[in-house]
Amino acid sequence: MRILQVVGLTAGASLFFALSVLAAEKKIKRSDLPPAVEKTVAAQSLGATIQGFSEERENGQTFYEAEMAVKGHSRDVLMDGGGLIVEVEEQVVMASLPTDVQDALRAKAGKGKIVTVESITKHDKLVAYEAAVLTKGKRSEVQVDPQGKQLSHEE
């Protein structure tokens, strides 16, 4: 009986966590953006096609993400409520990356196929590269630092 209680509590906690993560990000309209965020979006989206917007809550803080396409590749800009750019994820061509980065991403992908690669920039500093990997129909992500080394934490 005790085992069933533990299993039930674990399953319930997992479901609660999954639902809270899903609830943390919601799609919104451009008209829902705060004025400072709208100003940043207008500047960042010149020459781009906007794909959509979302509002995210993390550690009690609200962020806004603008997803866009620029010259055939994706670019996602994450801003705080004041319009300050916190993070930019931008699709890059694998062949344009330093050899050490390419080799490290391929090694981490193992037998999986690298589908896309993005640079991750935080507060105007390149902090990582992230590859979307497809392995036996399952999608995952791998990351390395700008030199192709292991990250101390996921970006």
BAMARRO-539522 format. One record per residue: residue number from 1; x, y, z of N, C-alpha, C in turn. Coordinates in pm, whole numbers, plus 50000, padded with zeros to 5 digits. Example, Ala and Ser with C-alpha at 12.3 -4.5 7.8 and 13.67 -1.06 7.14 Angstrom:
k|n.x|n.y|n.z|ca.x|ca.y|ca.z|c.x|c.y|c.z
1|51319|49431|50780|51230|49550|50780|51320|49670|50780
2|51285|49775|50708|51367|49894|50714|51290|50003|50787
END
This chain:
k|n.x|n.y|n.z|ca.x|ca.y|ca.z|c.x|c.y|c.z
1|50082|49881|50000|50000|50000|50000|50087|50126|50000
2|50194|50123|50078|50285|50239|50087|50346|50268|49950
3|50381|50166|49873|50439|50183|49740|50340|50252|49648
4|50214|50213|49654|50111|50276|49570|50096|50424|49604
5|50105|50459|49732|50096|50600|49772|50213|50680|49715
6|50333|50625|49724|50452|50693|49673|50441|50709|49522
7|50400|50602|49452|50385|50608|49306|50280|50712|49269
8|50169|50713|49342|50062|50809|49315|50107|50952|49337
9|50181|50976|49446|50231|51110|49473|50333|51154|49367
10|50420|51064|49327|50519|51095|49226|50453|51128|49093
11|50355|51047|49053|50283|51072|48928|50209|51204|48935
12|50145|51233|49047|50073|51358|49063|50166|51478|49057
13|50280|51468|49122|50377|51578|49120|50430|51600|48979
14|50456|51492|48907|50505|51503|48769|50401|51571|48680
15|50276|51533|48694|50169|51594|48615|50156|51742|48649
16|50161|51776|48778|50152|51916|48820|50266|51996|48759
17|50389|51943|48765|50505|52012|48708|50488|52031|48559
18|50446|51928|48487|50428|51937|48342|50324|52042|48307
19|50214|52045|48380|50110|52143|48353|50156|52284|48386
20|50234|52301|48493|50282|52434|48528|50380|52486|48424
21|50461|52397|48366|50554|52437|48261|50476|52481|48138
22|50375|52401|48100|50294|52437|47985|50222|52569|48007
23|50176|52594|48126|50102|52716|48155|50194|52837|48160
24|50324|52817|48174|50419|52927|48186|50435|53004|48056
25|50405|52945|47942|50417|53013|47814|50283|53012|47744
26|50240|53129|47700|50115|53134|47626|50129|53225|47506
27|50061|53189|47398|50062|53268|47276|49980|53395|47300
28|50030|53506|47249|49959|53632|47262|49960|53704|47128
29|49884|53814|47117|49880|53896|46997|49976|54013|47014
30|50015|54070|46902|50106|54186|46908|50043|54299|46989
31|49914|54315|46980|49845|54421|47053|49852|54401|47206
32|49888|54281|47251|49901|54252|47394|50039|54290|47450
33|50132|54326|47364|50268|54359|47410|50270|54493|47482
34|50348|54504|47590|50366|54634|47654|50434|54731|47555
35|50411|54862|47568|50468|54959|47474|50620|54947|47455
36|50696|54927|47563|50842|54918|47550|50882|54794|47471
37|50810|54684|47489|50838|54560|47415|50802|54581|47267
38|50690|54646|47242|50647|54674|47105|50753|54756|47032
39|50810|54853|47101|50915|54937|47041|51037|54853|47001
40|51077|54763|47090|51191|54676|47061|51157|54581|46945
41|51037|54527|46945|50994|54438|46837|50998|54511|46703
42|50949|54634|46701|50948|54712|46576|51090|54729|46523
43|51185|54757|46612|51325|54776|46570|51389|54644|46527
44|51361|54535|46600|51424|54406|46573|51365|54333|46452
45|51243|54370|46414|51177|54295|46307|51184|54362|46171
46|51265|54467|46158|51280|54531|46027|51332|54429|45927
47|51262|54412|45816|51302|54316|45713|51268|54172|45747
48|51195|54150|45854|51160|54014|45898|51011|53992|45883
49|50972|53865|45882|50832|53826|45886|50805|53772|46025
50|50712|53835|46095|50682|53791|46231|50593|53668|46226
51|50636|53563|46298|50563|53436|46301|50465|53431|46418
52|50497|53502|46528|50409|53500|46643|50476|53556|46767
53|50395|53565|46873|50443|53619|47001|50400|53526|47114
54|50477|53527|47222|50436|53452|47340|50480|53529|47464
55|50410|53500|47573|50442|53556|47703|50485|53440|47790
56|50597|53457|47859|50650|53350|47943|50674|53403|48084
57|50649|53318|48180|50678|53353|48320|50785|53257|48371
58|50891|53317|48425|51001|53238|48478|51051|53304|48605
59|51054|53228|48713|51099|53280|48843|51027|53409|48880
60|50897|53415|48852|50817|53530|48889|50829|53650|48797
61|50911|53639|48692|50931|53750|48600|50863|53718|48467
62|50807|53820|48402|50740|53803|48275|50833|53843|48160
63|50839|53755|48059|50919|53780|47939|50828|53769|47818
64|50870|53832|47709|50795|53828|47584|50888|53781|47474
65|50837|53689|47391|50918|53636|47283|50852|53668|47150
66|50934|53717|47058|50890|53741|46921|50960|53639|46833
67|50881|53558|46763|50937|53459|46671|50925|53516|46530
68|51036|53515|46457|51035|53574|46323|51123|53496|46227
69|51102|53523|46100|51186|53467|45994|51259|53583|45928
70|51390|53568|45913|51473|53672|45853|51559|53608|45745
71|51541|53652|45622|51622|53600|45511|51629|53448|45509
72|51516|53383|45532|51508|53238|45521|51547|53158|45644
73|51576|53224|45754|51608|53150|45876|51530|53206|45994
74|51521|53128|46102|51444|53170|46218|51528|53257|46311
75|51457|53347|46379|51521|53433|46479|51417|53459|46588
76|51446|53419|46711|51356|53439|46824|51423|53536|46921
77|51348|53641|46955|51401|53745|47044|51320|53744|47173
78|51387|53724|47286|51324|53723|47418|51356|53854|47488
79|51249|53922|47537|51265|54052|47601|51198|54053|47738
80|51248|54138|47826|51179|54156|47953|51067|54257|47933
81|50991|54285|48037|50876|54375|48026|50913|54518|47989
82|51039|54555|48008|51086|54689|47972|51139|54698|47831
83|51133|54586|47757|51180|54585|47619|51327|54554|47603
84|51398|54527|47713|51540|54492|47706|51555|54351|47651
85|51641|54335|47552|51664|54203|47492|51746|54119|47589
86|51689|54004|47625|51752|53913|47720|51825|53802|47646
87|51763|53752|47538|51820|53639|47465|51775|53642|47320
88|51865|53600|47231|51833|53584|47090|51879|53446|47046
89|51786|53370|46989|51820|53240|46929|51804|53258|46779
90|51913|53236|46706|51911|53259|46563|51967|53138|46489
91|51890|53091|46391|51931|52976|46312|52056|53011|46233
92|52152|52919|46233|52278|52937|46160|52304|52814|46075
93|52391|52830|45976|52429|52719|45890|52544|52644|45957
94|52531|52514|45970|52633|52432|46036|52771|52458|45978
95|52782|52464|45846|52912|52481|45781|52978|52615|45814
96|52900|52712|45863|52956|52843|45897|53021|52846|46036
97|53002|52740|46112|53054|52734|46250|53199|52689|46252
98|53273|52726|46356|53410|52676|46370|53410|52523|46371
99|53515|52464|46318|53526|52318|46309|53509|52250|46444
100|53566|52308|46550|53553|52248|46684|53407|52241|46728
101|53330|52344|46695|53188|52347|46731|53112|52242|46650
102|53137|52236|46520|53072|52135|46435|53100|51994|46486
103|53228|51966|46515|53266|51833|46562|53199|51798|46695
104|53194|51895|46786|53134|51872|46918|52983|51847|46905
105|52915|51925|46821|52771|51903|46802|52744|51766|46741
106|52825|51728|46642|52807|51595|46580|52832|51484|46681
107|52934|51500|46764|52965|51399|46865|52850|51386|46966
108|52795|51499|47009|52684|51495|47105|52556|51440|47042
109|52541|51461|46911|52422|51409|46842|52430|51259|46823
110|52549|51204|46829|52567|51059|46813|52514|51011|46679
111|52426|50912|46681|52370|50857|46557|52251|50938|46506
112|52213|51041|46580|52100|51124|46540|52139|51218|46426
113|52037|51269|46358|52058|51362|46248|52036|51504|46299
114|52133|51592|46277|52119|51731|46315|52029|51798|46212
115|51917|51852|46261|51816|51912|46173|51839|52062|46156
116|51860|52132|46267|51889|52275|46264|51989|52309|46374
117|52055|52423|46357|52149|52472|46457|52116|52619|46482
118|52119|52659|46609|52095|52798|46645|52208|52849|46733
119|52239|52978|46715|52329|53043|46810|52241|53099|46922
120|52293|53098|47044|52221|53154|47157|52305|53269|47213
121|52245|53388|47209|52312|53508|47255|52233|53564|47373
122|52303|53592|47483|52238|53650|47601|52308|53781|47635
123|52231|53886|47648|52283|54019|47679|52400|54054|47586
124|52378|54035|47456|52475|54067|47349|52603|53982|47352
125|52600|53868|47419|52718|53781|47424|52680|53641|47377
126|52753|53590|47279|52730|53453|47232|52767|53357|47344
127|52669|53274|47387|52695|53184|47499|52692|53037|47461
128|52628|53004|47348|52618|52862|47312|52567|52845|47170
129|52583|52722|47123|52518|52676|47000|52431|52558|47039
130|52313|52552|46979|52218|52446|47011|52175|52379|46881
131|52182|52246|46879|52140|52170|46761|52015|52089|46794
132|51918|52095|46704|51800|52009|46715|51837|51878|46646
133|51817|51767|46717|51861|51636|46669|51740|51542|46657
134|51736|51468|46548|51630|51370|46527|51692|51231|46531
135|51647|51149|46628|51699|51013|46645|51581|50917|46653
136|51569|50830|46555|51460|50732|46551|51324|50797|46574
137|51302|50910|46507|51174|50978|46515|51155|51066|46638
138|51253|51067|46729|51241|51149|46850|51333|51270|46839
139|51279|51385|46877|51353|51511|46869|51416|51542|47004
140|51540|51589|47001|51610|51631|47122|51700|51749|47085
141|51765|51804|47184|51856|51916|47162|51987|51890|47233
142|52095|51937|47171|52228|51930|47232|52289|52069|47224
143|52372|52103|47321|52435|52234|47326|52584|52221|47354
144|52659|52319|47300|52801|52334|47332|52830|52483|47345
145|52942|52515|47408|52978|52656|47421|53036|52707|47288
146|53066|52836|47276|53114|52891|47149|53246|52833|47098
147|53319|52762|47185|53443|52698|47143|53424|52547|47118
148|53301|52499|47136|53274|52357|47115|53294|52272|47240
149|53310|52336|47353|53330|52263|47479|53196|52236|47548
150|53196|52144|47643|53081|52111|47725|53039|52232|47807
151|52909|52257|47815|52858|52367|47898|52849|52322|48043
152|52871|52414|48137|52855|52379|48277|52707|52370|48315
153|52620|52434|48234|52474|52429|48254|52407|52458|48120
154|52286|52409|48105|52213|52432|47980|52170|52577|47971
155|52183|52631|47852|52144|52772|47831|51999|52783|47800
END
